[in-house]
Amino acid sequence: MEWLIWVGAAVSLFGLGGLLYCIKRVWSARKAGLSDDELKDVLRQVVPINTGALFISILGLMVVVIGIAFS
C-alpha cells in the first residue's frame, strides 16, 4: 500500500499548487491597485478555485492517512 501514500502526496501537492496560484493571483491584484469593485471581481473568481484546491488537498491527505493505516 505504499503506492497509496505516494498517490495521496501527489494529489495533495496538486492542491497545494492550486492554493499557491490563488495566493499569487490575489496578491498581484492587490499590488495592481485595482478599485474595490475590480478587486471584488477577482476575489469572486478566485474563491471557487481556492475552495476546490483546498478540497483536493484534503482528499490527498486522507489518501495518505489511509495508506499509512493499511501499511
Contact map, one row per residue, 1 for C-alpha under 8 A:
11111000000000000000000000000000000000000000000000000000000000000011011
11111100000000000000000000000000000000000000000000000000000000000011001
11111110000000000000000000000000000000000000000000000000000000000010000
11111111000000000000000000000000000000000000000000000000000000110110000
11111111100000000000000000000000000000000000000000000000000000111111000
01111111110000000000000000000000000000000000000000000000000000010000000
00111111111000000000000000000000000000000000000000000000000100110000000
00011111111100000000000000000000000000000000000000000000001111110000000
00001111111110000000000000000000000000000000000000000000000110010000000
00000111111111000000000000000000000000000000000000000000000100000000000
00000011111111100000000000000000000000000000000000000001101100000000000
00000001111111110000000000000000000000000000000000000001111110000000000
00000000111111111000000000000000000000000000000000000000100000000000000
00000000011111111100000000000000000000000000000000001001100000000000000
00000000001111111110000000000000000000000000000000011111100000000000000
00000000000111111111000000000000000000000000000000001100100000000000000
00000000000011111111100000000000000000000000000000001000000000000000000
00000000000001111111110000000000000000000000000011001000000000000000000
00000000000000111111111000000000000000000000000001001100000000000000000
00000000000000011111111100000000000000000000000000000000000000000000000
00000000000000001111111110000000000000000000000000000000000000000000000
00000000000000000111111111000000000000000000010011000000000000000000000
00000000000000000011111111100000000000000000000000000000000000000000000
00000000000000000001111111110000000000000000000000000000000000000000000
00000000000000000000111111111000000000000000010000000000000000000000000
00000000000000000000011111111100000000000110010000000000000000000000000
00000000000000000000001111111110000000000000000000000000000000000000000
00000000000000000000000111111111000000000000000000000000000000000000000
00000000000000000000000011111111110000100100000000000000000000000000000
00000000000000000000000001111111110000100000000000000000000000000000000
00000000000000000000000000111111110000000000000000000000000000000000000
00000000000000000000000000011111110000000000000000000000000000000000000
00000000000000000000000000001111111000000000000000000000000000000000000
00000000000000000000000000001111111111100000000000000000000000000000000
00000000000000000000000000000000111111100000000000000000000000000000000
00000000000000000000000000000000011111110000000000000000000000000000000
00000000000000000000000000000000011111111000000000000000000000000000000
00000000000000000000000000000000011111111100000000000000000000000000000
00000000000000000000000000001100011111111110000000000000000000000000000
00000000000000000000000000000000000111111111000000000000000000000000000
00000000000000000000000000000000000011111111100000000000000000000000000
00000000000000000000000001001000000001111111110000000000000000000000000
00000000000000000000000001000000000000111111111000000000000000000000000
00000000000000000000000000000000000000011111111100000000000000000000000
00000000000000000000000000000000000000001111111110000000000000000000000
00000000000000000000010011000000000000000111111111000000000000000000000
00000000000000000000000000000000000000000011111111100000000000000000000
00000000000000000000000000000000000000000001111111110000000000000000000
00000000000000000100010000000000000000000000111111111000000000000000000
00000000000000000110010000000000000000000000011111111100000000000000000
00000000000000000000000000000000000000000000001111111110000000000000000
00000000000000100000000000000000000000000000000111111111000000000000000
00000000000001111110000000000000000000000000000011111111100000000000000
00000000000000110010000000000000000000000000000001111111110000000000000
00000000000000100000000000000000000000000000000000111111111000000000000
00000000001101100000000000000000000000000000000000011111111100000000000
00000000001111110000000000000000000000000000000000001111111110000000000
00000000000100000000000000000000000000000000000000000111111111000000000
00000001001100000000000000000000000000000000000000000011111111100000000
00000011111100000000000000000000000000000000000000000001111111110000000
00000001100100000000000000000000000000000000000000000000111111111000000
00000001000000000000000000000000000000000000000000000000011111111100000
00011011000000000000000000000000000000000000000000000000001111111110000
00011111100000000000000000000000000000000000000000000000000111111111000
00001000000000000000000000000000000000000000000000000000000011111111100
00011000000000000000000000000000000000000000000000000000000001111111110
11111000000000000000000000000000000000000000000000000000000000111111111
11001000000000000000000000000000000000000000000000000000000000011111111
00000000000000000000000000000000000000000000000000000000000000001111111
10000000000000000000000000000000000000000000000000000000000000000111111
11000000000000000000000000000000000000000000000000000000000000000011111
